[in-house]
Amino acid sequence: MKELLKNSGVILVLIGVAILAIPQFSHSTTNTSLVIGAIFTVLGIIATIILYKYVE
């Protein structure tokens, strides 16, 4: 269970990258999709840093 919690930040980053990549390949880039992808990516990076520091 701790491994899943520890890797949840990385999973958020991968979700953010997927959200950013899908509109790029479909040629329909909107500001909404870019903002949502950026939010997931930044939250994933922050979660990774915090979780690696506090979860043993």
TIFI-343214 format. One record per atom (N, C-alpha, C, CB): residue in one letter; x, y, z; atom name. Coordinates in Angstrom, 2 decimals, always signed. Glycine has a CB too. Layout:
REM TIFI-343214
@r = a	X = X	Y = Y	Z = Z	a = CA;
...
END
This chain:
REM TIFI-343214
@r = m	X = +0.82	Y = -1.19	Z = +0.00	a = N;
@r = m	X = +0.00	Y = +0.00	Z = +0.00	a = CA;
@r = m	X = +0.87	Y = +1.26	Z = +0.00	a = C;
@r = m	X = -0.94	Y = +0.00	Z = +1.21	a = CB;
@r = k	X = +1.97	Y = +1.20	Z = +0.73	a = N;
@r = k	X = +2.86	Y = +2.36	Z = +0.77	a = CA;
@r = k	X = +3.51	Y = +2.62	Z = -0.57	a = C;
@r = k	X = +3.93	Y = +2.16	Z = +1.83	a = CB;
@r = e	X = +3.76	Y = +1.57	Z = -1.33	a = N;
@r = e	X = +4.37	Y = +1.74	Z = -2.65	a = CA;
@r = e	X = +3.40	Y = +2.46	Z = -3.59	a = C;
@r = e	X = +4.77	Y = +0.37	Z = -3.24	a = CB;
@r = l	X = +2.12	Y = +2.12	Z = -3.50	a = N;
@r = l	X = +1.12	Y = +2.79	Z = -4.34	a = CA;
@r = l	X = +1.00	Y = +4.25	Z = -3.94	a = C;
@r = l	X = -0.25	Y = +2.09	Z = -4.23	a = CB;
@r = l	X = +1.01	Y = +4.52	Z = -2.65	a = N;
@r = l	X = +0.96	Y = +5.90	Z = -2.17	a = CA;
@r = l	X = +2.20	Y = +6.67	Z = -2.59	a = C;
@r = l	X = +0.82	Y = +5.93	Z = -0.64	a = CB;
@r = k	X = +3.34	Y = +6.02	Z = -2.52	a = N;
@r = k	X = +4.59	Y = +6.67	Z = -2.88	a = CA;
@r = k	X = +4.65	Y = +6.98	Z = -4.37	a = C;
@r = k	X = +5.77	Y = +5.79	Z = -2.50	a = CB;
@r = n	X = +4.04	Y = +6.14	Z = -5.20	a = N;
@r = n	X = +4.08	Y = +6.33	Z = -6.64	a = CA;
@r = n	X = +2.88	Y = +7.11	Z = -7.18	a = C;
@r = n	X = +4.15	Y = +5.00	Z = -7.31	a = CB;
@r = s	X = +1.99	Y = +7.55	Z = -6.33	a = N;
@r = s	X = +0.81	Y = +8.27	Z = -6.81	a = CA;
@r = s	X = +1.18	Y = +9.61	Z = -7.44	a = C;
@r = s	X = -0.17	Y = +8.49	Z = -5.66	a = CB;
@r = g	X = +2.24	Y = +10.23	Z = -6.99	a = N;
@r = g	X = +2.69	Y = +11.48	Z = -7.61	a = CA;
@r = g	X = +3.16	Y = +11.26	Z = -9.03	a = C;
@r = g	X = +3.81	Y = +12.10	Z = -6.79	a = CB;
@r = v	X = +3.86	Y = +10.16	Z = -9.25	a = N;
@r = v	X = +4.34	Y = +9.82	Z = -10.59	a = CA;
@r = v	X = +3.15	Y = +9.50	Z = -11.50	a = C;
@r = v	X = +5.32	Y = +8.63	Z = -10.55	a = CB;
@r = i	X = +2.14	Y = +8.85	Z = -10.95	a = N;
@r = i	X = +0.94	Y = +8.54	Z = -11.72	a = CA;
@r = i	X = +0.24	Y = +9.82	Z = -12.13	a = C;
@r = i	X = -0.02	Y = +7.64	Z = -10.92	a = CB;
@r = l	X = +0.17	Y = +10.81	Z = -11.23	a = N;
@r = l	X = -0.43	Y = +12.10	Z = -11.58	a = CA;
@r = l	X = +0.34	Y = +12.80	Z = -12.69	a = C;
@r = l	X = -0.49	Y = +13.01	Z = -10.34	a = CB;
@r = v	X = +1.66	Y = +12.72	Z = -12.65	a = N;
@r = v	X = +2.47	Y = +13.33	Z = -13.72	a = CA;
@r = v	X = +2.17	Y = +12.65	Z = -15.05	a = C;
@r = v	X = +3.98	Y = +13.22	Z = -13.38	a = CB;
@r = l	X = +2.07	Y = +11.33	Z = -15.05	a = N;
@r = l	X = +1.78	Y = +10.61	Z = -16.29	a = CA;
@r = l	X = +0.39	Y = +10.94	Z = -16.83	a = C;
@r = l	X = +1.91	Y = +9.12	Z = -16.07	a = CB;
@r = i	X = -0.58	Y = +11.12	Z = -15.94	a = N;
@r = i	X = -1.92	Y = +11.53	Z = -16.37	a = CA;
@r = i	X = -1.86	Y = +12.92	Z = -16.98	a = C;
@r = i	X = -2.91	Y = +11.51	Z = -15.18	a = CB;
@r = g	X = -1.11	Y = +13.82	Z = -16.36	a = N;
@r = g	X = -0.96	Y = +15.17	Z = -16.91	a = CA;
@r = g	X = -0.30	Y = +15.18	Z = -18.26	a = C;
@r = g	X = -0.17	Y = +16.02	Z = -15.96	a = CB;
@r = v	X = +0.71	Y = +14.33	Z = -18.45	a = N;
@r = v	X = +1.38	Y = +14.25	Z = -19.75	a = CA;
@r = v	X = +0.43	Y = +13.69	Z = -20.81	a = C;
@r = v	X = +2.64	Y = +13.38	Z = -19.64	a = CB;
@r = a	X = -0.37	Y = +12.71	Z = -20.43	a = N;
@r = a	X = -1.34	Y = +12.15	Z = -21.37	a = CA;
@r = a	X = -2.38	Y = +13.19	Z = -21.77	a = C;
@r = a	X = -2.03	Y = +10.91	Z = -20.77	a = CB;
@r = i	X = -2.84	Y = +13.98	Z = -20.80	a = N;
@r = i	X = -3.81	Y = +15.04	Z = -21.09	a = CA;
@r = i	X = -3.19	Y = +16.08	Z = -22.02	a = C;
@r = i	X = -4.31	Y = +15.71	Z = -19.79	a = CB;
@r = l	X = -1.92	Y = +16.36	Z = -21.86	a = N;
@r = l	X = -1.25	Y = +17.31	Z = -22.76	a = CA;
@r = l	X = -0.98	Y = +16.71	Z = -24.14	a = C;
@r = l	X = +0.06	Y = +17.78	Z = -22.14	a = CB;
@r = a	X = -0.77	Y = +15.41	Z = -24.23	a = N;
@r = a	X = -0.41	Y = +14.80	Z = -25.50	a = CA;
@r = a	X = -1.63	Y = +14.54	Z = -26.39	a = C;
@r = a	X = +0.32	Y = +13.50	Z = -25.25	a = CB;
@r = i	X = -2.76	Y = +14.19	Z = -25.82	a = N;
@r = i	X = -3.93	Y = +13.84	Z = -26.62	a = CA;
@r = i	X = -4.38	Y = +14.99	Z = -27.51	a = C;
@r = i	X = -5.08	Y = +13.41	Z = -25.71	a = CB;
@r = p	X = -4.54	Y = +16.22	Z = -27.00	a = N;
@r = p	X = -4.94	Y = +17.31	Z = -27.91	a = CA;
@r = p	X = -3.87	Y = +17.63	Z = -28.96	a = C;
@r = p	X = -5.25	Y = +18.56	Z = -27.10	a = CB;
@r = q	X = -2.62	Y = +17.41	Z = -28.63	a = N;
@r = q	X = -1.56	Y = +17.68	Z = -29.59	a = CA;
@r = q	X = -1.67	Y = +16.78	Z = -30.81	a = C;
@r = q	X = -0.19	Y = +17.50	Z = -28.93	a = CB;
@r = f	X = -1.99	Y = +15.52	Z = -30.59	a = N;
@r = f	X = -2.11	Y = +14.58	Z = -31.70	a = CA;
@r = f	X = -3.42	Y = +14.73	Z = -32.45	a = C;
@r = f	X = -1.98	Y = +13.17	Z = -31.19	a = CB;
@r = s	X = -4.46	Y = +15.26	Z = -31.79	a = N;
@r = s	X = -5.74	Y = +15.43	Z = -32.47	a = CA;
@r = s	X = -5.88	Y = +16.82	Z = -33.09	a = C;
@r = s	X = -6.89	Y = +15.19	Z = -31.49	a = CB;
@r = h	X = -4.86	Y = +17.65	Z = -32.97	a = N;
@r = h	X = -4.81	Y = +19.00	Z = -33.55	a = CA;
@r = h	X = -5.97	Y = +19.88	Z = -33.08	a = C;
@r = h	X = -4.83	Y = +18.91	Z = -35.06	a = CB;
@r = s	X = -6.36	Y = +19.74	Z = -31.83	a = N;
@r = s	X = -7.41	Y = +20.59	Z = -31.27	a = CA;
@r = s	X = -6.99	Y = +21.12	Z = -29.90	a = C;
@r = s	X = -8.74	Y = +19.80	Z = -31.16	a = CB;
@r = t	X = -5.86	Y = +21.78	Z = -29.86	a = N;
@r = t	X = -5.32	Y = +22.29	Z = -28.61	a = CA;
@r = t	X = -6.15	Y = +23.48	Z = -28.13	a = C;
@r = t	X = -3.85	Y = +22.69	Z = -28.78	a = CB;
@r = t	X = -6.67	Y = +23.37	Z = -26.93	a = N;
@r = t	X = -7.42	Y = +24.47	Z = -26.31	a = CA;
@r = t	X = -6.75	Y = +24.85	Z = -25.01	a = C;
@r = t	X = -8.91	Y = +24.09	Z = -26.08	a = CB;
@r = n	X = -7.06	Y = +26.03	Z = -24.54	a = N;
@r = n	X = -6.47	Y = +26.48	Z = -23.28	a = CA;
@r = n	X = -6.93	Y = +25.62	Z = -22.11	a = C;
@r = n	X = -6.82	Y = +27.93	Z = -23.02	a = CB;
@r = t	X = -8.16	Y = +25.13	Z = -22.17	a = N;
@r = t	X = -8.68	Y = +24.31	Z = -21.07	a = CA;
@r = t	X = -7.89	Y = +23.03	Z = -20.92	a = C;
@r = t	X = -10.16	Y = +23.99	Z = -21.31	a = CB;
@r = s	X = -7.62	Y = +22.35	Z = -22.01	a = N;
@r = s	X = -6.86	Y = +21.10	Z = -21.92	a = CA;
@r = s	X = -5.42	Y = +21.36	Z = -21.48	a = C;
@r = s	X = -6.87	Y = +20.38	Z = -23.28	a = CB;
@r = l	X = -4.86	Y = +22.47	Z = -21.91	a = N;
@r = l	X = -3.49	Y = +22.80	Z = -21.48	a = CA;
@r = l	X = -3.42	Y = +23.10	Z = -19.99	a = C;
@r = l	X = -2.96	Y = +23.98	Z = -22.28	a = CB;
@r = v	X = -4.41	Y = +23.83	Z = -19.49	a = N;
@r = v	X = -4.43	Y = +24.17	Z = -18.06	a = CA;
@r = v	X = -4.64	Y = +22.93	Z = -17.21	a = C;
@r = v	X = -5.52	Y = +25.21	Z = -17.76	a = CB;
@r = i	X = -5.57	Y = +22.07	Z = -17.62	a = N;
@r = i	X = -5.82	Y = +20.84	Z = -16.86	a = CA;
@r = i	X = -4.59	Y = +19.94	Z = -16.86	a = C;
@r = i	X = -7.04	Y = +20.09	Z = -17.44	a = CB;
@r = g	X = -3.94	Y = +19.79	Z = -17.99	a = N;
@r = g	X = -2.72	Y = +18.99	Z = -18.06	a = CA;
@r = g	X = -1.61	Y = +19.58	Z = -17.22	a = C;
@r = g	X = -2.26	Y = +18.85	Z = -19.49	a = CB;
@r = a	X = -1.48	Y = +20.89	Z = -17.24	a = N;
@r = a	X = -0.44	Y = +21.54	Z = -16.43	a = CA;
@r = a	X = -0.72	Y = +21.38	Z = -14.94	a = C;
@r = a	X = -0.34	Y = +23.03	Z = -16.78	a = CB;
@r = i	X = -1.98	Y = +21.48	Z = -14.54	a = N;
@r = i	X = -2.34	Y = +21.32	Z = -13.13	a = CA;
@r = i	X = -2.00	Y = +19.91	Z = -12.66	a = C;
@r = i	X = -3.85	Y = +21.60	Z = -12.91	a = CB;
@r = f	X = -2.37	Y = +18.89	Z = -13.44	a = N;
@r = f	X = -2.04	Y = +17.51	Z = -13.06	a = CA;
@r = f	X = -0.53	Y = +17.31	Z = -12.99	a = C;
@r = f	X = -2.66	Y = +16.52	Z = -14.06	a = CB;
@r = t	X = +0.21	Y = +17.87	Z = -13.92	a = N;
@r = t	X = +1.66	Y = +17.69	Z = -13.93	a = CA;
@r = t	X = +2.30	Y = +18.36	Z = -12.72	a = C;
@r = t	X = +2.26	Y = +18.26	Z = -15.22	a = CB;
@r = v	X = +1.92	Y = +19.59	Z = -12.43	a = N;
@r = v	X = +2.51	Y = +20.31	Z = -11.29	a = CA;
@r = v	X = +2.11	Y = +19.64	Z = -9.97	a = C;
@r = v	X = +2.06	Y = +21.79	Z = -11.29	a = CB;
@r = l	X = +0.84	Y = +19.26	Z = -9.83	a = N;
@r = l	X = +0.43	Y = +18.57	Z = -8.60	a = CA;
@r = l	X = +1.15	Y = +17.24	Z = -8.43	a = C;
@r = l	X = -1.09	Y = +18.35	Z = -8.60	a = CB;
@r = g	X = +1.39	Y = +16.55	Z = -9.54	a = N;
@r = g	X = +2.12	Y = +15.29	Z = -9.47	a = CA;
@r = g	X = +3.56	Y = +15.48	Z = -9.02	a = C;
@r = g	X = +2.10	Y = +14.60	Z = -10.81	a = CB;
@r = i	X = +4.19	Y = +16.53	Z = -9.52	a = N;
@r = i	X = +5.57	Y = +16.81	Z = -9.10	a = CA;
@r = i	X = +5.63	Y = +17.17	Z = -7.63	a = C;
@r = i	X = +6.16	Y = +17.95	Z = -9.95	a = CB;
@r = i	X = +4.71	Y = +18.01	Z = -7.19	a = N;
@r = i	X = +4.66	Y = +18.40	Z = -5.77	a = CA;
@r = i	X = +4.36	Y = +17.18	Z = -4.89	a = C;
@r = i	X = +3.60	Y = +19.51	Z = -5.54	a = CB;
@r = a	X = +3.40	Y = +16.36	Z = -5.32	a = N;
@r = a	X = +3.06	Y = +15.16	Z = -4.54	a = CA;
@r = a	X = +4.23	Y = +14.20	Z = -4.47	a = C;
@r = a	X = +1.84	Y = +14.46	Z = -5.15	a = CB;
@r = t	X = +4.97	Y = +14.06	Z = -5.56	a = N;
@r = t	X = +6.14	Y = +13.18	Z = -5.56	a = CA;
@r = t	X = +7.18	Y = +13.65	Z = -4.56	a = C;
@r = t	X = +6.75	Y = +13.10	Z = -6.96	a = CB;
@r = i	X = +7.43	Y = +14.93	Z = -4.54	a = N;
@r = i	X = +8.43	Y = +15.47	Z = -3.61	a = CA;
@r = i	X = +7.99	Y = +15.26	Z = -2.17	a = C;
@r = i	X = +8.67	Y = +16.96	Z = -3.88	a = CB;
@r = i	X = +6.74	Y = +15.58	Z = -1.88	a = N;
@r = i	X = +6.24	Y = +15.48	Z = -0.50	a = CA;
@r = i	X = +6.16	Y = +14.01	Z = -0.05	a = C;
@r = i	X = +4.85	Y = +16.14	Z = -0.38	a = CB;
@r = l	X = +5.63	Y = +13.16	Z = -0.92	a = N;
@r = l	X = +5.46	Y = +11.76	Z = -0.53	a = CA;
@r = l	X = +6.78	Y = +11.05	Z = -0.37	a = C;
@r = l	X = +4.61	Y = +11.04	Z = -1.54	a = CB;
@r = y	X = +7.76	Y = +11.32	Z = -1.22	a = N;
@r = y	X = +9.07	Y = +10.70	Z = -1.06	a = CA;
@r = y	X = +9.76	Y = +11.16	Z = +0.22	a = C;
@r = y	X = +9.95	Y = +11.00	Z = -2.27	a = CB;
@r = k	X = +9.41	Y = +12.36	Z = +0.67	a = N;
@r = k	X = +10.03	Y = +12.86	Z = +1.89	a = CA;
@r = k	X = +9.42	Y = +12.25	Z = +3.16	a = C;
@r = k	X = +9.91	Y = +14.38	Z = +1.94	a = CB;
@r = y	X = +8.07	Y = +12.03	Z = +3.14	a = N;
@r = y	X = +7.40	Y = +11.62	Z = +4.37	a = CA;
@r = y	X = +6.99	Y = +10.16	Z = +4.44	a = C;
@r = y	X = +6.21	Y = +12.44	Z = +4.57	a = CB;
@r = v	X = +6.86	Y = +9.47	Z = +3.31	a = N;
@r = v	X = +6.46	Y = +8.07	Z = +3.35	a = CA;
@r = v	X = +7.72	Y = +7.21	Z = +3.34	a = C;
@r = v	X = +5.53	Y = +7.72	Z = +2.14	a = CB;
@r = e	X = +7.80	Y = +6.34	Z = +4.28	a = N;
@r = e	X = +8.98	Y = +5.47	Z = +4.43	a = CA;
@r = e	X = +8.80	Y = +4.21	Z = +3.64	a = C;
@r = e	X = +9.23	Y = +5.14	Z = +5.90	a = CB;
END
